[in-house]
Amino acid sequence: MVLQLYLDWLSEPCRAVAILLLENNIEHQVHELSVIKGETHSDAYKQINPVGKVPALVDDGFNLSESHTIMRYLCVSRNFPDHYYPNDIKQRARVDSWLDWHHTNLRQGAIRLIKANIYGPIKNLSQVTIDESRKEGDNILKSSLSFMEETLSKNNYIAGGDQFSIADIALACEVAMLPVFGGSSEGYPNVQAWLKRLSTEIKTWDQANAKLNQYLASKKK
Ligand SMILES: N[C@@H](CCC(=O)N[C@@H](CS)C(=O)NCC(=O)O)C(=O)O
């Protein structure tokens, strides 16, 4: 059976996994769910991923969640070109380090802005909660983007090397998503140049980001 991928195209970790599959021409079947409509919490989906989040991958009866783990699993099990997840133990550790950093830094800032600006109004959160969340999110994003900016002033790719890795894919998907919930990479020229470079080097970037771009365009109207 071909790989089964459960995703919402508006979700950063989902697009990162999808890009990896698309770039490597790996046959897979997509099952679309809407996070905002709560579709990841249905009993049926919880059979796939009990945590109730996307993405999830099913490989011949083997269910896997967590985007970074899925990406590492795909790189190793499908023997993707070395630059995605290098075999050299130190280069690989550098990629892992940025993936871990992503979920404890940049993503934490994004999560707080999502809470303030997207879920705040939908879930009727108090103004105090919204303001606190927005302030925390802005502060975390500022320190995260500054750290990326400094790194990218020395390297073309976040974990070094001369080609992008899965750490670039994960982080680029997050940075590209920031405007959806009121964040921005403005004022970080090296981050913006890196994102632009990746959006051309990743051949399927536009395909994977089509729904996000549609959503952003509809918000501008
Ligand atoms: N650490 C997880 C995060 C997954 C995640 O937060 N997914 C969100 C969409 S971006 C989700 O499914 N949320 C559904 C919910 O929390 O109700 C990963 O990298 O896969």
The ligand as an SDF file (V2000), in Angstrom:
LIG
                    3D

 20 19  0  0  0  0  0  0  0  0999 V2000
    4.8750   18.6150   17.1850 N   0  0  0  0  0  0  0  0  0  0  0  0
    3.8610   18.2640   16.2100 C   0  0  0  0  0  0  0  0  0  0  0  0
    2.8750   19.4100   16.1320 C   0  0  0  0  0  0  0  0  0  0  0  0
    1.6620   19.0460   15.3410 C   0  0  0  0  0  0  0  0  0  0  0  0
    0.6180   20.1250   15.4820 C   0  0  0  0  0  0  0  0  0  0  0  0
    0.6590   20.9740   16.3800 O   0  0  0  0  0  0  0  0  0  0  0  0
   -0.3510   20.0810   14.5700 N   0  0  0  0  0  0  0  0  0  0  0  0
   -1.4390   21.0160   14.6480 C   0  0  0  0  0  0  0  0  0  0  0  0
   -1.6110   21.7240   13.2990 C   0  0  0  0  0  0  0  0  0  0  0  0
   -0.2300   22.7680   12.9900 S   0  0  0  0  0  0  0  0  0  0  0  0
   -2.7230   20.2560   14.9290 C   0  0  0  0  0  0  0  0  0  0  0  0
   -2.9480   19.2180   14.3710 O   0  0  0  0  0  0  0  0  0  0  0  0
   -3.5480   20.7870   15.8160 N   0  0  0  0  0  0  0  0  0  0  0  0
   -4.8240   20.1980   16.1050 C   0  0  0  0  0  0  0  0  0  0  0  0
   -5.2600   20.5080   17.4850 C   0  0  0  0  0  0  0  0  0  0  0  0
   -4.3990   20.7950   18.3310 O   0  0  0  0  0  0  0  0  0  0  0  0
   -6.4510   20.4840   17.7060 O   0  0  0  0  0  0  0  0  0  0  0  0
    4.4920   18.0070   14.8400 C   0  0  0  0  0  0  0  0  0  0  0  0
    5.5560   18.5710   14.5520 O   0  0  0  0  0  0  0  0  0  0  0  0
    3.9450   17.2090   14.0670 O   0  0  0  0  0  0  0  0  0  0  0  0
  1  2  1  0
  2  3  1  0
  2 18  1  0
  3  4  1  0
  4  5  1  0
  5  6  2  0
  5  7  1  0
  7  8  1  0
  8  9  1  0
  8 11  1  0
  9 10  1  0
 11 12  2  0
 11 13  1  0
 13 14  1  0
 14 15  1  0
 15 16  2  0
 15 17  1  0
 18 19  2  0
 18 20  1  0
M  END
$$$$
